[in-house]
Amino acid sequence: MSVSTQKPGPTTTVTRPARALHDSAIVVDGTCPGYHWRERLQTWIDGGATCCVVSFVAFEDCRRAVSLLAEAFRYLRERPDRLVLATSAEQIRQAKRDGRLAVVLHFQGTHALEYEADLVELFWRLGVRVVQLAYNQRSPVGDGCEEPSDAGLSSLGRTVVAELNRLGIVIDVSHTGARTSHEAVALSTAPVVASHSNPAGLHPSSRNISDALIRDLAATGGLIGINGFPGFLSAHSPPTLDRFVDAITYVADLVGVAHVGIGLDYTIRNPPMELYEQYVRDGIWSAATYPPPPWHFPAGLDDASGLPNLTQRLLDRGYTEDETRAVLGGNWLRVFDQVWHDAGSTT
């Protein structure tokens, strides 16, 4: 398909047909940083989300990762009328029928493995179903996207990829170095995703991914989740809702609409400058990739409550109802169905 780019228009008005489509669709946000997601949970509910892939663990060690998962279990347990842990695609569909928000556990990085591939199964048994290989820096399994060496997968990383495939955990290459990503894709026997990454061909950034990697991910049956962080969308802040749709369209035109979804990655808009400077000093972020806060998310989609505006804008831009449903969450659900269903023996 080809959908032409439009200049920013007036504030989006959601029509009744668009609202009806949105309310009936499976809507998946493929990346939600856990601390911000808990603070702003109501915005995802107001926006009609069906499922949030929540990053409860990033670069913590094993002990801290287990503790954070325990906190997540308590948080979910205390809200049974609103939230449900999902480890299967059918549980996401059931959450939609029940009017609850499904939560999928996500790791942004593999430091929690501490050089022990057997810990992959431990975390699978704790409910983790999406694992990102690196977070900008070098991890036990391979280089992140901010590493100058771009050294690729380690020997441990090759074992970890095989374990993720065996157990039925989605491999995520957001924040991951180009060589590491390509090697993981080549080794994987299941779809691989970039859960919250944008096309570098639309906006250059070390956090965005090349056309070649987008094609490789699509060839596995995977997808690219479009990220709303302003520094990854545009040189202008705040970016427009149309700019967000431009990123969707870029991927759809390159590899097909079946391989693009949403991964908003929304976080604190104005983190303490001391924290920002510490992350830059420690090499977790670079100032070139992560401009100083405050950060302004796309107008009309500045938080998850604006997801119906995205549905309207997709339809306005020429996406069919079926294509719109696929982008909103149908493509994520297909990946979950395939990877989680195809899990190997764990006994």
Steps between C-alpha positions, in 0.01 A plus 500: 500500500602861468356776714611852423644723771279791595590823671377549855130569517267632768436325827363153433128447542416135547195406294246242612620239247861546609402480866300183437793342317740599777274369776464162327869463409775322691730792591853409609767740625817299450718690750398673823780589748370364829545798731320741268237241406400455864478876555293558185309170478167676458614656170536156341159402632347825374668445163339161456815291523447124512857401587812672629843340469650643818874535557534415868873413464778672304864481609450360852681188620320171568415566864355842429315373191325232706407763758355727233295215358369423849393865532329473161309189609374681809400803292297278266353293783371813674309608185322183382204695361724705270815300424597142412839342432511351151732222385290391202331679213167348604532666841533834319185427300321400821610822668337689215176309553517560876576871474836463672849609397739212425859543618795324336831496689793648304874525567688793343840334516658175617719602793263300723636180341844563656676275246273204582290389205298269726348811659301554180276213604472637854364828369275319250350310794447837673293613201745704293402475132700772319877550549708779347860392444678823601433852626733737311815368670674164483302224672594140578352392167628772265555865422239772531440771241717760678809277509766616248635148448170348374653163586191286454370203698721338761527124532258527790273708279474220247397262775250752635339544157456124478348491850261783423387310191466171689289653775285718278617845609487782244848630415516882493786691335408857595799685655717218360803545274458448127733202477355340813151547358580354159674201657208436734257516208713258300511251788138526612248239392207723606384854420723775639375852584634847558236584757560877513725612215450737209640494145835676465407569139234742624700652787869425569579392856719231652180368661322462167545202271607461138289394206710183483413404858132585443500264202674227700254531788206482260651191336480320837131589527580764762410866527620848586317689777499873430639709787353834607814638666555836326873458444438187293225651282604845391743789539200709601339484845228415556459277196157483345261208499551491124872454556420192711283370216783582257719252689227234482459567128874485433516147642173396334622618159835326549388157622121499523245610755512154664838590651431823686338571836513736795767521771450844652778472763348793687698608801536791741483821300723701731736271694732664751794655320732328747369161385529594132859620547588184692368278219701700246811491718468124552456439128149360530377785281687738271404865478493471121236226512305618804463879497466664842150504651227610515371268228182572307319204348297518176214747515175306513686194628687662786384220727326167444155652539553637149505157337152555345649804324754268341222274373326800346818627338584159352157488338536860382832410340348220294551191711214253470314377807686165486837673464418733788408207724827329405709806593311562826568152632412223259860466385626473858238236572611299196861503623393398850285219358788366295789535749319408821307216334819357353679467837712185525504248784598644837511175693 
